[in-house]
Amino acid sequence: MINWAQVDDLRSDMADAFDEIVEVFLQEVDEGVGKLNGTKPVSTMAADLHFLKGAALNLGFADFAALCSVGEASANNGKSGQVDLDALRACYRESRQEFIAGLKRRAA
């Protein structure tokens, strides 16, 4: 679910800024996921999913990024109605919980 090697690399690269990056990431992705709905134009949904995919990859949310990638491809192919937004939201919630719990375990 979480690519911890990516998280460790980012923590190493960002050092003291890591906690701030995590905070901003979670805020932006929380907002982005909250805005997902099936009534947006195809191009908007594809762009939203592309943004979420990139953010997820940067912070190691591997499963969520994969779902965003599939959704983005569907939206780009005119099939935005086939994007399982409930599955995306659920995966993000689970990934977020695992991420936060994992950060706490790694800090201990």
N, C-alpha and C positions, 0 to 999 in steps of 0.2 A: 504494500500500500504506500509506504514512504521509502524513498530511496535515501537511506541514511548516509551513504557515501557522498551524495550531492549536498546534503545538509552539512556534513562535516567539512567538505571543501569550501562551501560558502562561509561557514563560520571561520575557517582558517583565513580565507581571503579578506573577509570584512572585519575580523577581530572585534573591536569595541562597538562597531556599528551594527553588528549582527542582530542584537535585540531590537534595535529601531527598525531594521529591515523587516524582521518578522512581524512587528506590530503593524507597519504600513501594509505589508503583504496581506495580512489577515483582514485588515479594514477594507482594502480595495477589493479583495476577492469576496468577502462577505457582501459588500455592496453589489458587485457584479453578479453574483449568484442570485441575490435578491431581485435583481432586475430581469432575470431570464423569464420570459413568458412566450407563449406560442403565438402571440398576436403581432410580434415585431416583423418588419420586412425581412426577407431572406438575407439581404446584405448586412443588415444590422445584427441579426442573430449570428451570422458567420463571423463578423468582426468581434462581437462579444465573446464568442467561444474561442476565437483565436487569441484574444487578450488573456482569457482565463487559462488557456493551455500554456501560453508562454510563462505566465506567472507561476503556474503549478510546476512546470519543469524547473524553473529557477530555484524553487524551494523544496524540490524532491517529492511533490505530490504525484507520484507516478500513475496510480490508477485513475485519479481524477483527470490528469492530463490526457490519458488515453481516451477516456470518455469524451472529453472536450474535443479531441482530434476527430473522433468518429462523428460527433455532432456537427463540427465545422464542415467536414466533408459532405455530410448529408445536406446541410444548409446551402453549401456552395453548389450542390447538384439539384437545387430546387425542391428538396425534400425536408424542409425545416419542420414540417408537421410530424415527421418520423423521429425527431430528436426526443429522446426520453428525458425530459427535464426533471421528472421526479427521481430518476436514477442518478442523474447528475447531482442534484441537491443532496440526496442521501449519501452518495460517495464523498462529496465534499465534507458533509457533517462528520462522517466516520473518519475521514482522513485528518480533518482538523483535530478531532479528539485524540487520535493516535499520535499526531504530531506533537501536541501540547504535552501529552503524557510522556512521550518519548524524550522530549526536551528536559522534562523534570527528572526523569530517570538518569539521563546522561549527565545532568548537572550535579546529581547526588554523589 
